[in-house]
Structures are given as structure tokens and as C-alpha cells.
Amino acid sequence: MNKNILDKINKCLRLAKSSNPHEAATAMRQAQALMQKHNLSTDDVAMNDIFEKAVTSGSSNKPSQHLINLAHMIAKAFGVRIILNIRYGTNKINFIGQHQSPEIASYAFSVLRRQLTKARSAFYKTTRGKRVNRTAKADIFADGWVYEVNKRVVAFANNKQTEQVITTYMDKHYSNLNETKPKAPKKQRSTATDNAFFIGVKAGKDVTLNHGVNGQSQKQLS
């Protein structure tokens, strides 16, 4: 469908909310006429505001649980959906939502993923023992980091109307998705792993997210 037609209909629908009864009625009639002429439903029009933004997950294999948790946390905060897109050994996460939400969510994920990767790597270098045990501790550390960031990211309101539009879009474009489980970490509960978690929580308190998106600066997380 021609995007210009959908934009015209959306413009009419916005004018239909005018406080001027005559202007509102005229705009609604124009919107309905255009929808009837081009055989469009209200769902078709609403989905014109749905966008996708793909960003690398930072892993060539299945993303680790802490990266999936980070993506889900950001999706919830910004009122978007996510899907894992695995193609030719490159994993990407698609953020799907209305207006600029996917763009901002993908930006947040990229910035936070880099900080998480850097923090996890620094912690890994401080551990001792077998590689498998060091990796397990680093994964626990990452869990703690994400847990703290989850509390610190400001969640945006996500009304049910927005959620329903995204659901309709997902049903139309991604009806045959397969569920993929993230790479399971090799963890065993112990004092050492518990300590790693709380060290991760402490490291998460230093998280910052203040780079620009589309030329606009973002408020720093604190």
C-alpha cells in the first residue's frame, strides 16, 4: 500500500480529534472515504505507525541469558516487542513498536550491551580457577548487572491500545516464528557465585545512558 495514502488517512484521523465539531466531522468523512476507496481497515492504518529497528546481539551463537534478559528489560521499558533474528551466523534483535520507540530501544540496548560486555570482561579477568568456572561466575556477575539496570531504567507507559496494534503487526508479519531458547549458562549455586551476583549489582550502579538518538540527547540514567 502506498505510504502516502496511509499518511493522508492518519492526518485526517488526527484532525478528526479536533475540538471544532465541523472540522472533526469533515476530517473523519475524508478518512473513511479514503479507507473505503483503498480497501483499508483500521488495523492497516494503525500499523502504518509501527516500525522495526534491528541491532546486533553481539554474539555469533545463541545469545547468553543475560543478553536476552537485557533485551527483554529494555523492550518492557520502552513499550516494544523483540524477536531474535538468526541468519548466516549473525544474530540480531529486532525491536518492534510505534513511532521512535524501536529506534530508542535499539540505541539503549547497544549502549548497555557494550557496557555490560566491558564490565563482564573486566570481572572475568579478576577470577581464578578453571575456565568453565570463571565463565559461570562471569555469567552470574552479568545477571546481577542486568538486575540492577532493570531497576534503574525508567519504564515508559505502554497503553493497551499500543500493545494491541503491535500484536496485530506481529501476527501479520511474524506469524510463523519459532521459539528459541538462549544459551544456558553453566551455573551452580555457591558463595562464590552469590558474591559474583552482588558484585554485578554493584557494577550496575555505574551504568550511564546519555548518548544522542537522532540528534537528540538522552537523559542519563541515575
N, C-alpha and C positions, 0 to 999 in steps of 0.2 A: 504494500500500500504506500502511496505517495506520502512522504512525511509532511509535506506542505499542507496537504488536506487535513491530516491529523492535527497539525499545529493550529490551523484555522478553527477546527472544531473545538479544541481546547481553549482557544482565545474566546470563542463565543460562550463557552460554558463558564469561563471566569467572569465575563461580562454579565452572564445570567444571574450572578450573585450581587449585582448592583443594588444599591438602596433605592434607585429610581425604578419604580414598577414598570413603566413603559419601556425603558431601556433593557431591563432584565427580561421582559416577555419577548421583546424583539430578538434579543440575542439567543434565547432558548429556542425560538422557532427556527432561526438560522442554523443552529447546531443540529436540531432534529432533522431539518431538511437535508443538510449535508450528510448526516449519518445514513439517512434513508437512500439518498442518491448513490452513495458508495457502498451500500450494504454493510455498514459497520455497526457493531454492538457497543454498548457502554464499556465492556471489558477491553475491546480493541482500542478504544480511545484512551482508557486509563493506562494501558500498557505502553502507551507512547512515552510515558514518563519513567519507564523502567530502563535502567542502564546496567551494563556489566563492566567490571574492571578486573583484569587478570594480573596476578603478580606471582613471581616465583616463590615456591615454598622453601627454597634453599636446600633442597635435597633431591638427589637423583633417584633415591629409593623411596619407599613409603615414608612419609614424614613421621618424625617421632611424636609420641603422645603430647609432649609439652608444646610442640608447634601447632598441633591440631587444637589443643586447649586454648592457645593464644588466639588462633583464628576465630574460634567459636566465641571467645570473650569479646573480641572486637566486633564481630557480627552482631552480637546482642547489644553492645553499647551503641552502635550506630544504626540499628534497626534494619540490617540487611541479612541476606542469606548467603551461604557459601557452598560451593561444590569443589571437589578436588578433580583437577583435570590432568590425567596422566597420559602423556603422548611422547613416544620415542625417547624414553628415559629422562624426560624433563617434566617435573611436577609443577603445576601452577594451581593457585587457588583463585577461583572466580568469586568476586563479591558482587552480589546482585541486589539492587534496590532502586529507590526513586531518587531522581534529581542528582545531586552531587554526592550523596551518601556513599556509593561504591568507590568513588574516587578518593574520598577522605578516609574510608575504612582501609583501602589498599595501601594508602600512604602510611597510616598508623601501623599496619601490620609490618610493612617493610622497615620502618624505623625501629619498631620494637623488636622485630626479629634480629636485626643487626646487633642491637644492644644485648639481647638475650644470648646470641651466639658468642659474642665477645666475653660476656660475663661467665658463661658456662666454660669456655675455653680457659679463662684465667683460673677458675676454680679447679678445673681438671688438672692443671699443672701443679696445684698445691697438694694433690692427693698422692698416696703411696700404695703400693701393692700391685696385684695382678691387673692387667689392662681391663678385664671384664668387670672387676670390682670398682675400678676407678671410673669406668663408664657409667656403671649403675649409680654411683654416688653423684656423678655429674648430672645424670638424668633427674635424680631426686632434688638436687640443687635447682635445676631448671623448673621443676614443679613448684617449688617454693617461690621462685622468682615470679612465675606467672600468677600464682595465688595472690601475691602482694599487689601486682599490677592490676589484677582484676578488681581489687578493692579501690584502686586509685583512679581508674579510667572513669570519667563522667559518662554515665549512661544517658543517651538521648531517648526521649519519649518515642514510643512506637505504637501509634494508634492502630486499632483493629482494621480500619479501612485500608491503611497502607499495607498491613500484613496480608489482607485478602487479595489485593492487587498483585503483590509479589507471588503469592501462592498460585494465582491464575496464570501468571507469566511462567512460573516453573512448570506447571502442568502442561503448558502448551509447548515449551521449548526443551524441557528435560524430563519427559515422561518415562524414559527408559534408563534412568540412572541406576547403576549398581552400587550397593553399599560396600565401601572399602574400609577395613579396619586399619588404624595406624600401626606402625611398627611397635610391637610390645616391648617395653623396657625390661631388662633383666634385673629385677629388684628383690631384695629380701629385707624385711624389717629388722633394724638393729639400731643400737645407739648411734653408730656412725652415720647411717643413712638419715636418721632423725635429725642429727646435727646438720647434715648437708641440706636438709629441707629448710631449716631455720636460718642457715647462712644464706640460702637463696632468698628467703623472705627479706632478710636484712638488705641484701644487694638490690632487691626490687624497689626499695625505698629511694634509690638514687636515680630512678628512671626519669628521663626527660622526653618530651614530645613537643618540640617548638619550632619545627621547620615549616616552611610555607607550602601551601597547596594552591595551585593555580594562581600564584602570585599573591596569595593572602596568607598572612602569618597566622599560626595557630597558637592558642593559649598553652602555656607549658603545664604539664601535669605536675601536681604537687600534693 
